[in-house]
Amino acid sequence: MTAVPAGAIISGKINRIIRQFELAGATSAKNAKTAEELNIRKGFLFQRLVSQHVLIGVSQNRYFLNQANFINYRANRRKRILIFL
């Protein structure tokens, strides 16, 4: 059995969060959802996406996915990985 790098696990969890928002259509303030509605835990990775403005909070603990910021976030993450390697 091979070990899975921690980065791959984190990346998978981030992608799951993003996919939940996309599937729910929560890509604008009008369609914002709570983490509970999407069955997402508001843990460290969720908070990281909020602090990076990938997920934007609106009233009543509702969030939506800012797709342009996610594209930038993903590109920067890939650059850091390449630099690290």
Secondary structure as UniProt FT lines:
FT   HELIX           6..24
FT   HELIX           29..31
FT   STRAND          33..34
FT   TURN            35..39
FT   HELIX           44..51
FT   TURN            52..53
FT   STRAND          55..58
FT   TURN            59..61
FT   STRAND          62..65
FT   HELIX           67..84
//
